[in-house]
Every structure is written in structure tokens, then in C-alpha cells.
Amino acid sequence: MTGSRIVALGHYQPPKVLTNDDLALVVDTDDEWIRSRVGIRQRHIAEGETLVDLATEAAQKALAASGRTAAEIDLVVVATCTAVERSPNTACAVAARLGISSPAAYDINTVCSGFSYALATADHAIRAGAARTALVIGAERMSDTIDWADRSTAVIFADGAGAAVVEAQPEGAEPGIGPVLWGSEPERSDAVVITGWKPVISQQGQSVFRWATTRIAPLARQACEKAGIEPSELKGFVAHQANLRIIDAIAGKLGAPDAVIARDVVDSGNTSAASIPLALSKLVERGELTTGDPVLLFGFGGGLAYAGQVVRCP
């Protein structure tokens, strides 16, 4: 195959909304403190819904929007760092819920860059002829990892899922998913960790902020170069929704003045591997991006791993 494309997107967030004022009742913080540091005003928290529930909801919406059926899916990839069960993996559990018969199914964990990694591996599988139609999902239940007494993390992380249906591009057509730029800085992997049998997330906030605001923009420009496009030609930029200050700092250095910048973190918080497909799906749903628009996706975070690619809007 010459390449693949995103056919449709879908997203899901739990109905429970936790505002900054709600958080102020359980941890030493307030609305002004949170907004000034991370730009978040509210986030969604799962109650009585599992990670598989979140992923399945988003996947069902993407499938419905694509017009494809479960029978046409031959690959399921789930990016997540919050799976509780070791086996079956989340991808198999979602496939079973959706009635997908005998797909290749695997989970991938590169934390916040997970969706871009998952999208790249699905694209590679299609290019190699190992799959034809894939369901790529980013899903997280980050609330399972939060120490609610730690305001440095309790105010940031949240739950949600986003999904994309990806299929082989028609013969002769330009690929709708560009080459991936990916990598990591494992020597600094202790900057964001989720550790313990009952996992708890912690991070070196200032160190991560400096790394993201200095390293990611040049890497994002390299992803554009690999796709043969200038940053100034981008119509959209969807970075991992880490925090608003980081997103705006990267966008300011990218050189994409006409691009719609995803700032879903304000209302959704940081949903790790779910943040990119969640934000992209909302932009498409609201009509802020249109069919064929070149959009740069770029994930970064725990690892410290990063990945990004230019895609064409479905």
C-alpha cells in the first residue's frame, strides 16, 4: 500500500465534571492558582466506568462516523498507560465489546505520546500489507493514579478517550498520514513516573516544563519537514494537552500563524494518551478543521518519549 488515512474520529468523556472550585474543597488550591499555572478550569472524572468502557464508547462513535462496520476492522491498537488488567489487553477487550472478529490487537504504552505512536504503528502495518482497516484508540483513566492530596498532580490529570478509524489509502492517492518523527530521552525518564502496585503519578513539573518548551517546537518542525510541508502551511496543531502554558509556548515557536491551536486542556485537563484524539475529534466536530486540512499531531511526556506526524483531516 502507498499509505493510509484517517477516515473518521470519535471521542468520549465521563459525565462527571470536576471544577477548580470542587478541587479546592479537597486540596489546598483555588481557581486562580490552577488557571495561572496550567490553564485548566475543569476536568472529567470517571465514576463506575472502566478504561475499557471509555475506549469502547469513543471507538463506537468513530466507527459510526466512518460508515464502516466491525467486520471491516482487522487491527485494533490502544494507547494507554492506565490499564489495570495485564490480560486480556485493552485492545482485545474493546474488540470483544464491539464484536470485531479475529483482529490483530495490542496495547502500546508511551504515556502521553501514545496516540501518535499507535497511529504510526497502524500506518506502518497498513503500508506493509499486514492490515487494511484499523481502529486506533487513546484512552486513559488517569484518576486511578492521582494522589488527591498532591495539588501538583490532582489539578492536572483527568479521564477520557478518543479514537480514529484508519484505512488504506486508495491506489495513487496521496497518503493521509505522514511519516512519524519519534524518539525519547530515556536518561531523563524519571521526570514523569507512575509507580507502585497501587500506581501513583508524580512529576518534576519545572523540569518537564523546560524540556517541553525548549525541545518540542524544533522536533515538531522536523515532523513537518518529514511530511514535506512548511509549518506555515498547517491548518491545525494538536499537541498533547499537557497544560496551556506549554501548548501556547510550543505554538508560538512553531511558525504556524494560520493554524487552529487545540486548547482542549482548559475543559478536559491532561488525559495523557487520550488528549490528542480527544482534542482533534472535537475540532472536527465543531467544524474548526475541514476535510483535507493538514494538521500536525505531536505527543510528548513520560519517558521522556515524543512522536508526531502530519495528518490530513478526515
N, C-alpha and C positions, 0 to 999 in steps of 0.2 A: 504494500500500500504506500501511497505517497504521503500520507499523513492522516490526521483526524481533526475533528471539530467538536465543539460543544453545541449540542442540539437544543438543550433546554436546561433550566435551573429550577430549584425549589428550595425553600427554607422553612424551618420551624423553630419556634421559641416557646418555652413553657409559659403558661398563663400568669404565673405569679411574678409580679414586678416588685423589686426591692429598690426603693428610692434612697437617696442620700440621707434624708431625714429619718427613714426607717433604720438605716445603719447606725445613725447617731444614738439610737436607743440601746444598742448592744455593744458598741465600741467607742473609744474616745476619739470622735471625729465630728465634723459638721459639713454641711453642703459646700461652704466656701472653701474649706481646706481641700476637699476632694476635687472640686472643679478646677481650682487653681493648679493642682499638681498633675492630675491625669485627665481632666476634661469630661469625666463621666457624671451623668446626672441620675441614671437608673440602670438596672440590670435585671435579667430574668433568671429565676432560680427554680430548678425542678423539684417538685414535691410529688412523690408517688409515681414518678416516671423514670424508667431506667435509661441508660445510654442507648440501648437498642431501640427503645421507644422513640427517642429523639431522632435517631438516624433514620428509622423507618418512616416517620412522618415526613421528613424532608425528602427522602427518596421517592415516596409515593407522589408527592407534588411535582417533582421533576419528571417522573415517568408520565404523569397525566399531561403535563405541559408539552412533552415531546411527541405525544401521539404514538409512542412505542409501547409494546406490551412486555410483560415479564418474560415471555417466551423468547423475546429477541435479545435479552441480556445474556452475554456469555462471560462477563468478567465483573466482579464486584470488589471494589477497593475502598476500605475505610481508613481514614487518617484519624487517629485518636491517641491520647496519652492517658485516658481515664477509664479504660476498660477494666472491669472488675474480674470477669471470668477469664481464665487462661485458655479454656477450651469449652465450647466452641468459640472461635474468634468472632468478633463483632460482625464481620462481613458475612460469615456463614449464617449467623443468627438473623441478620437482616434479609438475606436471600431466602431463608426459610419462611419468614413472615410474608414476604412478597410473592412467594410461590415461584421463584426462579429455579429452573431445573438444571442441575449439574453445571453451575458456573465455576470458573476459577475464582477463588475468593480468599483474600488475605487482608490483614490489617497492616498498617505502617505507622511507626511512631518516630517522628522527628519533631514532636511537640508543635510549636506554633507555625513552623514551616511545613507541616504535614500535608496540607491540601495540595500545595504546589508540587511536593514530592509525589504524592499519589497521582495527580494529574499527569505528571511526566511519565511515570511508570505505565499508566494506562495508554498514553500516547505511544510509548515505545512498544508495548505489546501489540497494539493495532498496526503500527508500521511494520512489525516483524511478521504479521500474519497470524499471531497467536490468539487474537481476539478480533471481534468486529464491532461489537456494541458494548460499552462499559458503563457501569454506574459507579461514579466516584463521589465519595461522601466524606465530609469533615464533620465530626460530631464530638462534643465534649460535655461532660458533666463535671466541670471544674469545682463546683460547690462541694464535691466529695473530698477535695484536697485542701480546703480552706480552714485555717485556724481563725475562727471568728473573733478571737481576742487580739489578733495581729492586724492592726489597721493598714499596714503597708501592703497586705495582700487581700484582706477582706473587702476593701473598697474597689478592687480591680476586677476580679475574676467572676465569671458567670457561665451559664449553660445555654446550649443551642446546637443547631445543626444546619448544614447546607449541603446540597447535592447537585451533581451535574450528570446529565446523560451525554456520553461521548461516543461518537461513532466514526467509522472510516469515512474519509472524505471521498466524494465521487472522483473517478479517474479523471485526471487532467486539471482538477480544481486546486487552487492554492490552499495549502494546509491552514486550518483554523486555529491550530495550537503550535506556537513557535518553539524553537529549541530551548531547552531548560538551561539556566545557569544555576548550578548548585554547588554547595560546599559546606564547610564547617570550620570552626576553630576549637577543636576538642581540648586544647590546653587551657581553655577558659570555660570549660563545661560546668564548673562549679558555680557559675554566676546565676543560674536558674536551676533549681533542683526540686524534685518531688521524691521524698524518701520515706522509708518506714513501711512496716506491714500495714498500718493504717496510714496511708500516704498523706503527707502534709507538704504543701508547696512553700518555698521560701526563695527569695532572690536578693541579689545585690543591686538594688534599684539604681543607684547612681552609676555604677559600672555598666549596667545594661543600657542605661540611657545614653551614656557617652559612646558606647560601641555602636548602638543603632543609629545615632545621629551623625556619626562620622564615617562609618563603614558602608552603610546600606545604600546611600544615594549613588556612589560610584559603581557598586555592584548592579544596581538597578539599570544604570545606563549601559552596562555591559550586556545585560539581558536584552535590551533594545537592539544593541549592535548585533547580537547573535541572530535576532529576528530580521535584521536588515531594515530597521526603522529608526528614525530620529525621535528622541523624546518629545520634540516639539510637535510631532505628528500624532501623538497619543490623544485619544478622546476620553480615556479614563485611566485612573490609577487606583488600584485596590491593594493597599498594603495590609499586612497583618495588623489588626486593630489592637495594638499594644496599649497605647494611650495617645491622647490627642496631641500632646506636645511633640511626641516622637513623629507621628504621622505628618504634622504640619512642617516640622523641620526637614524631613526627607523630601516632601513635596516641594518645598522651597528651593532645594538644591538640585532637583531632578531636571529642571528645564522643560517643563510641560505646561505652558501657560494656559492652553485651551482644554486641558484635561479636567474632567469631573473627578474630584477627590473624594473617595469614600471616607466618611467620618461616622460610621455606624457605631463606633465605640461609645459615643455620647449616650445612646439609648440602649445599648446592648452589653456594654462592658467588654472585657477581654475574654473571648471564648476560644482562645488558643487555635487549634486546627480547624475549628468551625468558622473562624472570623472572616476569612476571605470569601468562601462561597456564600455565607450569610449576607455579607455586605454587597457582593456582586449581584446576588439574586434580588435584593431589594432595589438596587439601582435600575435593574432591568424592569422589574415590576412597576416601578414608578415612571418609567419612560425616560429616565435621565440618560440612558445609553440606548442606542438603536442598533439594529441588525448590521453587522459588518464593521462596527466601530472597533478600532484597535485599542485594547485595554491591557495595561501591564499589571500582572499579579505578582506580588512579591511578599513571601513569608520569611520570618526570621524570629529567632528566640532561643529556647532551650537547646543546648548542645555544644556550643553556640552554632546551630545549623541555619542555613538560609537556602532559599530556592525561589526562582522567579521565571516567568515566561510571558510573552505577549500572546494574547488570545484574541480572536475575533468574536465580538458579541453575538450571541445567538438571536 
